[in-house]
Amino acid sequence: MRLKSSIWVAAYLRRCQTEGIFGAVRRRGAEEAGAVFVKLALLDGNAMLYTPAPQTVYDDSRPVERIFAPVSREPVAELAVEERLAKEIRFDPDAWIVEIEDRAGRHFLDLART
């Protein structure tokens, strides 16, 4: 059974904060199973956006993990990320938006699975 989105977000933000990275919930989605989008602001006008990975990426033996995929390989202008987030919200009003800020680009999404 997968963790509720609200619990996963709280744990993810705590993980970031223990490393000295500021993070906040910008938009609360559905408590139980809202999709989570993570914006990583690099504090130079650029950002990365991490979205839930497609279902085909999930391993059948571990279906409870949350796996994220970057929208692009390189940072893009924050405005482009904001436009994408606006589209996602129009498509799925139950989605969460979490924003973190780190000049070094740390996000810990490879560690924050479950």
C-alpha positions as protocol buffer text, in pm:
chain_id: "A"
residue {
  index: 1
  type: MET
  ca { x: 0 y: 0 z: 0 }
}
residue {
  index: 2
  type: ARG
  ca { x: 138 y: 339 z: -100 }
}
residue {
  index: 3
  type: LEU
  ca { x: 168 y: 621 z: 154 }
}
residue {
  index: 4
  type: LYS
  ca { x: -90 y: 896 z: 134 }
}
residue {
  index: 5
  type: SER
  ca { x: 35 y: 1193 z: -66 }
}
residue {
  index: 6
  type: SER
  ca { x: 10 y: 1421 z: 237 }
}
residue {
  index: 7
  type: ILE
  ca { x: 234 y: 1193 z: 446 }
}
residue {
  index: 8
  type: TRP
  ca { x: 486 y: 1149 z: 162 }
}
residue {
  index: 9
  type: VAL
  ca { x: 509 y: 1528 z: 109 }
}
residue {
  index: 10
  type: ALA
  ca { x: 562 y: 1592 z: 482 }
}
residue {
  index: 11
  type: ALA
  ca { x: 839 y: 1330 z: 496 }
}
residue {
  index: 12
  type: TYR
  ca { x: 1002 y: 1464 z: 179 }
}
residue {
  index: 13
  type: LEU
  ca { x: 1008 y: 1821 z: 311 }
}
residue {
  index: 14
  type: ARG
  ca { x: 1153 y: 1702 z: 641 }
}
residue {
  index: 15
  type: ARG
  ca { x: 1431 y: 1522 z: 450 }
}
residue {
  index: 16
  type: CYS
  ca { x: 1513 y: 1839 z: 259 }
}
residue {
  index: 17
  type: GLN
  ca { x: 1508 y: 2052 z: 574 }
}
residue {
  index: 18
  type: THR
  ca { x: 1751 y: 1820 z: 754 }
}
residue {
  index: 19
  type: GLU
  ca { x: 1998 y: 1900 z: 475 }
}
residue {
  index: 20
  type: GLY
  ca { x: 1939 y: 2275 z: 505 }
}
residue {
  index: 21
  type: ILE
  ca { x: 1725 y: 2302 z: 193 }
}
residue {
  index: 22
  type: PHE
  ca { x: 1418 y: 2525 z: 206 }
}
residue {
  index: 23
  type: GLY
  ca { x: 1100 y: 2361 z: 85 }
}
residue {
  index: 24
  type: ALA
  ca { x: 731 y: 2436 z: 100 }
}
residue {
  index: 25
  type: VAL
  ca { x: 397 y: 2310 z: -18 }
}
residue {
  index: 26
  type: ARG
  ca { x: 277 y: 2557 z: -280 }
}
residue {
  index: 27
  type: ARG
  ca { x: -44 y: 2374 z: -352 }
}
residue {
  index: 28
  type: ARG
  ca { x: -221 y: 2106 z: -153 }
}
residue {
  index: 29
  type: GLY
  ca { x: -376 y: 1832 z: -357 }
}
residue {
  index: 30
  type: ALA
  ca { x: -583 y: 1530 z: -268 }
}
residue {
  index: 31
  type: GLU
  ca { x: -476 y: 1392 z: 71 }
}
residue {
  index: 32
  type: GLU
  ca { x: -496 y: 1028 z: -30 }
}
residue {
  index: 33
  type: ALA
  ca { x: -350 y: 997 z: -377 }
}
residue {
  index: 34
  type: GLY
  ca { x: -292 y: 1332 z: -545 }
}
residue {
  index: 35
  type: ALA
  ca { x: -2 y: 1339 z: -792 }
}
residue {
  index: 36
  type: VAL
  ca { x: 304 y: 1520 z: -655 }
}
residue {
  index: 37
  type: PHE
  ca { x: 509 y: 1761 z: -868 }
}
residue {
  index: 38
  type: VAL
  ca { x: 839 y: 1891 z: -734 }
}
residue {
  index: 39
  type: LYS
  ca { x: 986 y: 2219 z: -857 }
}
residue {
  index: 40
  type: LEU
  ca { x: 1354 y: 2266 z: -779 }
}
residue {
  index: 41
  type: ALA
  ca { x: 1439 y: 2637 z: -795 }
}
residue {
  index: 42
  type: LEU
  ca { x: 1811 y: 2689 z: -852 }
}
residue {
  index: 43
  type: LEU
  ca { x: 1790 y: 3054 z: -739 }
}
residue {
  index: 44
  type: ASP
  ca { x: 1939 y: 3185 z: -1064 }
}
residue {
  index: 45
  type: GLY
  ca { x: 1617 y: 3220 z: -1263 }
}
residue {
  index: 46
  type: ASN
  ca { x: 1623 y: 2855 z: -1368 }
}
residue {
  index: 47
  type: ALA
  ca { x: 1449 y: 2549 z: -1231 }
}
residue {
  index: 48
  type: MET
  ca { x: 1392 y: 2179 z: -1278 }
}
residue {
  index: 49
  type: LEU
  ca { x: 1055 y: 2009 z: -1266 }
}
residue {
  index: 50
  type: TYR
  ca { x: 1014 y: 1653 z: -1146 }
}
residue {
  index: 51
  type: THR
  ca { x: 690 y: 1475 z: -1228 }
}
residue {
  index: 52
  type: PRO
  ca { x: 553 y: 1134 z: -1135 }
}
residue {
  index: 53
  type: ALA
  ca { x: 716 y: 877 z: -1362 }
}
residue {
  index: 54
  type: PRO
  ca { x: 496 y: 694 z: -1612 }
}
residue {
  index: 55
  type: GLN
  ca { x: 345 y: 370 z: -1486 }
}
residue {
  index: 56
  type: THR
  ca { x: 566 y: 172 z: -1726 }
}
residue {
  index: 57
  type: VAL
  ca { x: 871 y: 270 z: -1517 }
}
residue {
  index: 58
  type: TYR
  ca { x: 743 y: 100 z: -1203 }
}
residue {
  index: 59
  type: ASP
  ca { x: 878 y: -239 z: -1101 }
}
residue {
  index: 60
  type: ASP
  ca { x: 599 y: -492 z: -1052 }
}
residue {
  index: 61
  type: SER
  ca { x: 767 y: -624 z: -738 }
}
residue {
  index: 62
  type: ARG
  ca { x: 761 y: -279 z: -573 }
}
residue {
  index: 63
  type: PRO
  ca { x: 445 y: -97 z: -689 }
}
residue {
  index: 64
  type: VAL
  ca { x: 429 y: 121 z: -377 }
}
residue {
  index: 65
  type: GLU
  ca { x: 732 y: 335 z: -461 }
}
residue {
  index: 66
  type: ARG
  ca { x: 702 y: 692 z: -583 }
}
residue {
  index: 67
  type: ILE
  ca { x: 935 y: 742 z: -875 }
}
residue {
  index: 68
  type: PHE
  ca { x: 998 y: 1082 z: -1031 }
}
residue {
  index: 69
  type: ALA
  ca { x: 1130 y: 1183 z: -1369 }
}
residue {
  index: 70
  type: PRO
  ca { x: 1275 y: 1520 z: -1467 }
}
residue {
  index: 71
  type: VAL
  ca { x: 1084 y: 1700 z: -1742 }
}
residue {
  index: 72
  type: SER
  ca { x: 1413 y: 1806 z: -1901 }
}
residue {
  index: 73
  type: ARG
  ca { x: 1776 y: 1702 z: -1869 }
}
residue {
  index: 74
  type: GLU
  ca { x: 1893 y: 2057 z: -1807 }
}
residue {
  index: 75
  type: PRO
  ca { x: 1749 y: 2344 z: -1603 }
}
residue {
  index: 76
  type: VAL
  ca { x: 1503 y: 2568 z: -1785 }
}
residue {
  index: 77
  type: ALA
  ca { x: 1366 y: 2917 z: -1717 }
}
residue {
  index: 78
  type: GLU
  ca { x: 1139 y: 2924 z: -1411 }
}
residue {
  index: 79
  type: LEU
  ca { x: 864 y: 3073 z: -1627 }
}
residue {
  index: 80
  type: ALA
  ca { x: 860 y: 2757 z: -1842 }
}
residue {
  index: 81
  type: VAL
  ca { x: 826 y: 2542 z: -1528 }
}
residue {
  index: 82
  type: GLU
  ca { x: 541 y: 2760 z: -1401 }
}
residue {
  index: 83
  type: GLU
  ca { x: 361 y: 2730 z: -1735 }
}
residue {
  index: 84
  type: ARG
  ca { x: 392 y: 2351 z: -1722 }
}
residue {
  index: 85
  type: LEU
  ca { x: 262 y: 2343 z: -1364 }
}
residue {
  index: 86
  type: ALA
  ca { x: -39 y: 2554 z: -1464 }
}
residue {
  index: 87
  type: LYS
  ca { x: -120 y: 2300 z: -1738 }
}
residue {
  index: 88
  type: GLU
  ca { x: -85 y: 2012 z: -1494 }
}
residue {
  index: 89
  type: ILE
  ca { x: -325 y: 2176 z: -1248 }
}
residue {
  index: 90
  type: ARG
  ca { x: -582 y: 2235 z: -1521 }
}
residue {
  index: 91
  type: PHE
  ca { x: -555 y: 1866 z: -1614 }
}
residue {
  index: 92
  type: ASP
  ca { x: -548 y: 1734 z: -1255 }
}
residue {
  index: 93
  type: PRO
  ca { x: -690 y: 1968 z: -989 }
}
residue {
  index: 94
  type: ASP
  ca { x: -599 y: 1711 z: -719 }
}
residue {
  index: 95
  type: ALA
  ca { x: -224 y: 1752 z: -780 }
}
residue {
  index: 96
  type: TRP
  ca { x: 28 y: 1873 z: -523 }
}
residue {
  index: 97
  type: ILE
  ca { x: 305 y: 2124 z: -595 }
}
residue {
  index: 98
  type: VAL
  ca { x: 613 y: 2117 z: -373 }
}
residue {
  index: 99
  type: GLU
  ca { x: 887 y: 2374 z: -427 }
}
residue {
  index: 100
  type: ILE
  ca { x: 1239 y: 2344 z: -296 }
}
residue {
  index: 101
  type: GLU
  ca { x: 1530 y: 2586 z: -335 }
}
residue {
  index: 102
  type: ASP
  ca { x: 1890 y: 2478 z: -369 }
}
residue {
  index: 103
  type: ARG
  ca { x: 2169 y: 2637 z: -573 }
}
residue {
  index: 104
  type: ALA
  ca { x: 2351 y: 2303 z: -592 }
}
residue {
  index: 105
  type: GLY
  ca { x: 2046 y: 2130 z: -741 }
}
residue {
  index: 106
  type: ARG
  ca { x: 1999 y: 1873 z: -465 }
}
residue {
  index: 107
  type: HIS
  ca { x: 1651 y: 1721 z: -455 }
}
residue {
  index: 108
  type: PHE
  ca { x: 1680 y: 1376 z: -287 }
}
residue {
  index: 109
  type: LEU
  ca { x: 1402 y: 1233 z: -503 }
}
residue {
  index: 110
  type: ASP
  ca { x: 1613 y: 928 z: -568 }
}
residue {
  index: 111
  type: LEU
  ca { x: 1610 y: 867 z: -191 }
}
residue {
  index: 112
  type: ALA
  ca { x: 1249 y: 964 z: -117 }
}
residue {
  index: 113
  type: ARG
  ca { x: 1070 y: 654 z: -239 }
}
residue {
  index: 114
  type: THR
  ca { x: 780 y: 475 z: -70 }
}
